[in-house]
């Protein structure tokens, strides 16, 4: 599932869709209004996001509402956290070296 999440996040339009959905549910039409692409293009992006489990769609009368599902993002964040600790340790060592150089 992590591969699908990162693949879905690789596209700026899909990341933009997630940003809008983070503020609340939107219809497909409302998402189309936010981007300068066709409804079919937005639908294709939504299909990728759905496949990754990042978005769910449901009918509400005539509208199809889209919702953000943050669980795959949590899984991605947990994976990234291991590497964040690695880089923070390296940056801390660099900071110590730079401070020591300034004292000379």
N, C-alpha and C positions, 0 to 999 in steps of 0.2 A: 504493500500500500504506500510505502514511503516513496518509491519510484514514481508512482502515479501522482502523488502530491507535488513532488519537486518538478515533474514534467508539466503539471498544470500551472504551477507558479512561475514557470519560465517565460510565460508570455505577459507583456505589460498590460494588455487589455484584460486578461483574466485576473491579474492582480488588482486592476482598477475595479472590476466587477465586485471582487471580494471586499474592497474598501467601501464601496457603496452599500453592500449588504451588511457590513458590520454595523451600520447605523439603523438597520431594520429591514424587514421584508419589502421587496419591490416586485412589481409585475415586470414581465419581459418587455412590455411597451415602455415602461419607465426607464428600464436599463438602456433600451434603444435610444431614448431621448438624451441620455448622458454621453453617448459615444457617436462619433461620426462614421458609423458603419451600418450596414443593413441589418434588418431583423434576422435574416437567415444567418448572418455572420455572428450576431450575438447568440443566437440559438446554438450554433456550433461550439462557441466558447462555453456556453452553459453545459453542453453535453460533456465536454472534457472535464469541467469542474464537478459535474455529477458523477462521472466515472471515478474520479479521485475521491469522492465522498465529501467534497468541500461544500457542495450546494445541494439542496433538495428543492424540488418543484412540486407544487400542488395546485389543484383547481380551486378557485373561489368564484363561483358563478361563471362569468365570461372570462375572467382573468386567470392567468397562470402566475401564481406568486412564487418567488424565489426566496430561499432562506439560506443563511450561512450556517454551516456545520463546522464548528471549530475543532472538533476532535482530531482530524488529521493534522491540523496546524500544531496542536499540542504534541503529537507524536513527532513531528518534524522539529519542534523546538527542543524536545528531549534529546533527539539525536544531535542537534547542533550544540546543545549545552556541553556535551563532552569535549568538543573542540573549542568552545568558548573558554573553558577552564585551561586548556592547553595554551591558547594564545594569551590569556590574561597572565599566566605564569611567565611566559616569555616577555611580555610587556613590562611586568614588574621587575624582571631582571634587567631589562634595558633601562628602565627608570633609575634603578640603583647605579648602574654604570654611568649614566649621564649626570646624576647628582654628584657622584664621586669625581667625575671630570671637572665639574664646575667648581668644586672645592679646591682644586689644585692651583 
